[in-house]
Each structure stands twice: as structure tokens, then as C-alpha cells.
Amino acid sequence: MGKTKHTGPMKLPSLPDPKLWVSPIPFGLGKVKPHHIRDTIKVAWENRDNLAYATRILTQGVCDGCALGVAGLHDQTLAGPHLCTTRLNVLRLNTMPAIKPEVLHRDIDELSKGNSTQLRRLGRIPYPLIRRAGERRFSRLGWDEALDLIADKIKRINPKGLAFYLTSRGTPNESYYMAAKVARFLGTNNIDNASRICHSPSKTALKRSLGIGASSCNYKDWIGTDVLVFWGSVAANNQPVSTKYMYAAKRKGTKILVINPYHEPSMEKYWIPSIPDSALFGTKIADGFYQVNIGGDIAFMNGVMKCWFEMEEEETGSAIAHAFVREHVNGYEQLKAHVCQYDWDTLERSSGLPRERMREFAGILARAKSAVFVWSMGLTQHRFGTDNVSQVANLALLRGFIGREHCGVMPIRGHSGVQGSGEMGADPFSLPGGDFTDEQAERVEKVWGFSVPRWQGDIVGLTLENALLPDDHERKCRLFYTSGGNFLETMPDPDFVRMCLEKMEIRVHQDIILNTSTLVEAREAVIVLPAMTRYEIPGGVTSTSTERMVYFSPEIEGPRIEEARPEWEIYRDLAVRVKPEQKALIWFDNLQEMRQEIAKAAPNYEGIQHLRKQGDVFQWGGAWLCEEGICPTPDGRGNLIAIELPELRKAEGQFYLTTRRGKQFNSMIYSEIDPFNAAERDDVLLSLEDAKRIGVNEGERIVVYNQHGLFQGRVKFAEMKVGNIEVHWPEGNVLIPKGVYEKYAGIPEYNTTVIVEKAETFYAQKDTKVAEKRVEELEMEGP
């Protein structure tokens, strides 16, 4: 861990730089772009019934949108106010009134006609609910009765048949910690969180490569670094405030490069609403795009390293930081031998880029004295996601871009609570303070006062599948307790997921709103528990940002949903009902007591017990993890890992497919039109070259299909890598194979191989057998 402390926010330049302007036309009139003023007015109108409360949330609370760590309207990176549409879009979840009883207790078929967006707009869940098997509507339930029902079921089942899951939107550290402790108190290690389907490979890869499980650097390190690289990350869309950091970096001369199959418009140029000249004339962001194949990143990075080793043959020290490698890195010769075995044709074919482009990128990094590598789900949501991220670590270690100012590796988080989930132990592979090892378990047991089960818990994907196991199987999931989340819209193969949810004996949905999965029947009962938002929790809570800043978010005065309760308190009271004789081991009177224990159970969080009021914050680990090149690994050195090229196979005429986000927060969709490219939710992003090859025009109906499913959409011309297409998530999940998990971190695969045809051709009766034959070929030739 580092010794240097974060120095706090810096100021933006006072004078504009016209060289960065996109257009002399004010506000980007006539261009496809977000309309921030219009969107802000819309949000104000939606919250007009609670406008004062909404204002207090924005000005006093820690953002419950992305994980940049904006507290009130300020953060630790740049001075001045920050506010983005992502935060504004989720604001209504906190200010909505309760669902009206006459709506809530409708026939289930009537409720099920609404999609998740429509269900969300109904309002907050007002009180506990139950729908027993065969019943047509939800009935009201008292809290005592609801918790007694759940507790009675837990007492009667094998703990291996009990599972917990926590989503990340607005979930504070305290809820994660309490859930993690309660799960082990009840005898189960089946507890997982939303990072399983976003950044679990980041933690796994960074642990094995560098010994760390979080970003090694800060957002401030973007500002003034020589090169800032975004790998499979559309930060401008998913973390809009980060565009201010990019603007500040550009003003310091930073070169910004993007590696992505799609030439994302929002990463090329952006109109930043809180910077006057950018709001008027826009800001040019990316200096270069490298459009790799979907899944081609490993080959691209091997190509970059191959270039470096070739440069070293000509001039020692021209590409590799030899002193750093010699003092702080293992595995150099093995990596070099592995990379050099690949011929250029193989690397070009797999990556999708010519060797000249790889040499160009390699040269930029070789000449740089500093660099920060940022990535997101474009790297992690693969069956080889951990290997993708270790390749990034390889590049950083070879150049010595670790443990110092303006250098580092950053898995940028998209949800405000998710960084703390594993650090609090709400993970089958983690306990508070570290990985799930016997040594860790013994340490935590001394804090908790009870034994921790030693068997390996299941990731959430397996938990869902375990509902289908025979009734006499000890791992059959009988009670699934989920805090938020909607697996019908976040997991591959929604029909299969629905079947799994239906086979659970009891499902508990602890949430603030209804979604489509809440309405799915269970074998015995579906129980719904109303939770408080982070801003309603008495005493205030804490949240950890991407850069390891732990913020205090105070309780904010405002209206309340009368029967909603803090999630940590619900877990506590449930545990006491199951094991009343051990109440003293699990009981906290308040959150301050809990934070005192967190500081002991998770040593990195020493200091959390002192966070008490608005503005309180500390950063665990210091400004830079691995400072001075010293990694928290057994020998203090980073590990270079030789990564094999993944097998990427598709026949002539087939496409690689991945999913992308539009105007949405996770699976919560806020607009049918993407403001950056005007794409609708059923549009298929396709290159003009590919469109000509298969003979389709923009706007034409097409069918995208494979052995897993079928997606009906329309052609949308885009600057996509030839041979690759993108569809929106979660709509495109019907095409993604179920049960394919990354072997190290357990993230589901969200990419596949597909066939694209004109709708009229596909549906023509004479071509039915042709389509079937093409799917058979795809099954034989796919990865």
C-alpha cells in the first residue's frame, strides 16, 4: 500500500482553449448529442412534487449513480460543482411516492403487462407483500409475519440451499457488511453481488498480477499523464462527470486513446455542461481510436508487446523499463518467449488490426513517461475477462506505469456501491478484508465470535441454475434472497433465467421498486420487502468510490415510505429470528457500532469508524497502490503472465456480437433513443461495408440469430469494426449463451457469434431449412 496521501481537488484552467473545440456552432445545434439543459428540466419536472427533497439529495448526499465519488456537488478531483444526467435520472427513485394500493394489488397478469420501466414509474414499494403459489395478486403482510416466514424456511433447509445477492445501485458498505456477516452466521457462503457481472475479472486479475483488488491510482492521475487509454470503456456515457477529468487532462497535454470495436461518438467529442466553453462549442476528447475485433484485445496487446521486444532488439531501453522490471517484476523472460512465438499474421487476424497500427500504439506508449490504463466491461465481460485485464497489467509493468503519479491501472466502476461489496465480504470468494482463505476466516472469526463455513460458495449464475437440481440435492437453491437486481434483464438467456426463478421454493425481493423478475411466480411464495434508499437510513452510511475514497453520506431530511426499513436492519432482525440464542453475536444497535467492527474486520477500512458527518472522507491504501513498485504480493513483486490467444472462430459471413449501453443505468432504461448516435433500442450497429456485403440498407428490418436465440432489429450504420456488430443490453441477451462463465472470476460471457439476414429472407418459407443449416454450421464452427 502507498504512503503518499491524496492532495485534494485541483482547479481547471480559467481561460478556454479553442483548439479543443468541436464546432463554432453554439451548443452543438443540429448535431446528434445529449441535450443536458432539456434533460435537467425534464428531471426537475418529474421531481416537482418533492423538489426541495431532491435538491437536498443532490447537494448533501453522495451520488448513488456511478462510482466517481461525487459528494454533494463536489469531488476530490476537480474544484467546482459536478452534476450529470446519470445521477439526475436515478434521482426519481428516491423521491417517488408509494405505489397506490389499487395498482399494487392488481391481478398479476395486469401488472405483468408493464416492462421494468413502466413498473419503476408506479412508485415505491409501500409495505411487505406476499404472493403464494397459485395466487393471482400480492397480499399485504406485516413485517413480523414476513420475517417469521423467511426465518422458518431457513431453519428447515440445508444452508447450502440458501443464497443471498445484493445489487449495487445505492447500496452502502454497511448493507454489504451486514449481509456478508448474516450469511455466514446462517451457515451459507452463497452470497454474491453485482460485480460478478461487471468487474469481477478486474479484481481477480489485479490480485494475481499486482496483489491488489482495486484501482491503483486516482482520477487526478489522468490530469497530466502523457497517455490516458480507455479499453472497452465508454466513460463519457456511463460516468459523464469523467468528461471533466478528460477535459482537464487535455488541457495538460494528455493524449487520449480508445480501444473499442465501435468508434464511440461520445468518446470522440462531448459537450460538457458544467464547463462554459465546452457547453458552447464541445470538446475533442480522443486523439486516436483502435478498433479491435470483439475479443481481439489479447492479440492486440500481445502485438504491442511483440513490437516492444523488437524495438529492444534494435536499442536496449527503447521500450521496456528495465530497471523497474529488474527490481519489481517476475516473469519477464517467460513472457518475452511467449509473445515472440506469435507470428504477425495470427495477431492481425485475431486482433483485427494491421501490425502498423499495433506498432503505432506501441510507439506512443514507449515514448511516454507516464500512462493510466482505464477499462470497463468491454474487457471484463468475456469468458477470458481475467486474462484481458492481466494483459493490461503486463503492459503497465513492462513500462513501469505503476505506483507513482500520473500512472496506474483503473477498472472504472459504473455503480456507486459496488467497490465496497467484495471488500465487505459480500462475495463467495471474499471475507471482510481479503480473499476467502483459512487464515482470513480464522481472523474474521475472532472478530465475529462464530465459525465461518469453509465450503466454497456459488456465484450467482450457479445459484440460479441450482434451482433446477433434484429435490434431494444439498445444493438445490430453495430460498433465494435478493436485494435489488433483475436477472431477467441482466443475465444471458432470459427464458432460462425465468425457469430458474420459478423453481425457487421461496424468493425474497428486498427492493425499493418492482421489476419484471419480482412478478415471476415461485413454488411456494414470493415475498417482497420494502427497503430504504441510502439517503433515508438513520445515522447515515458510507460508500466507496472507484479510487478507494470512502465517503460518508448523511441521512437527509425528507418524506419517507412509512414501512420501508434499512436493509442492514432487516438482515439483522432476520438472523435473530433464526438463531435467537446467539443474538449478541449479530446485533448492532446502530451503524456507528457496525463501523467500529468494520474497522477491525477489514483493516484497510481503519478510519471508517470516524466518518460521522457530511464531507467526511478518507482513502484506503493511499494515493497509489504498489507505490515505488512494491506490490502487496508474497514477494513484493508484480507478476507478468503469459496469456494465450483466445479461440475466436467464425465462418465467412458470420459476425462477432457484443452488447452496449444506451441511455440507461444498468438495466434501467431512460430513453428509447441513444443521444450519442440516435440509435433506437432495437437497432443493430453495423458497418457500411458489412451492410453492402449482405445487401441491407439503413433502417431495414433484419434478423440476428444463432443457436441460442433470435433478435429482430433494424440496420443502423455505424463506425463498427468490419465483421462485428453491437446490439443493446439487455435486449440482446436472448442471443447470449447460458451457463458460460469465465473460469477464474465467474463472470458470464456476454459475446457470441451470430448470423445476420434480411427479415424478409429469413421468414420466407423456402429459406427455413437454409437458416437451420446455417445455425448448425455456426454450432460446429463457433468458439
Secondary structure by P-SEA (a helix, b strand, c coil): ccccccccccccccccccccccccccccccccccaaaaaaaaaaaaacccaaaaaaaaacccccccccccccccccccccccccaaaaaacccccccccccccccccccccccccaaaaaaccccccbbbbcccccbbbbbcaaaaaaaaaaaaaacccccbbbbbbcccccaaaaaaaaaaaaaacccccccccccccaaaaaaaaaacccccccccccccccccbbbbcccccccccccaaaaaaaaaaabbbbbbbccccccccccccccccccccccccccccccccccccaaaaaaaaaaaaaaaaaaaccccccaaaaaacccccaaaaaaaaacccaaaaaaaacccaaaaaaaaaaaaacccbbbbbccccccccaaaaaaaaaaaaaaaaccccccccccccccccccccccccccccccccccccccaaaaaaaaaaacccccccccccaaaaaaaccccccccccccbbbbcccccccccccaaaaaaaaaaccbbbbbccccccccccccccbbbbbbbbcccccccccccccccbbbbbbcccccccccccccaaaaaaaaaaaaccccccccccccaaaaaaaaaaaccccccccccccccbbbbcccccccccccccccccbbbbbbbccccccccccbbbbbccccccccccccccccccccccccbbbbcaaaaaaaccccccbbbbbcccbbbbbbbbbccccccbbbbcccccccccccccccccccccccccccccccccccccccaaaaaaaaaaaaaaccc
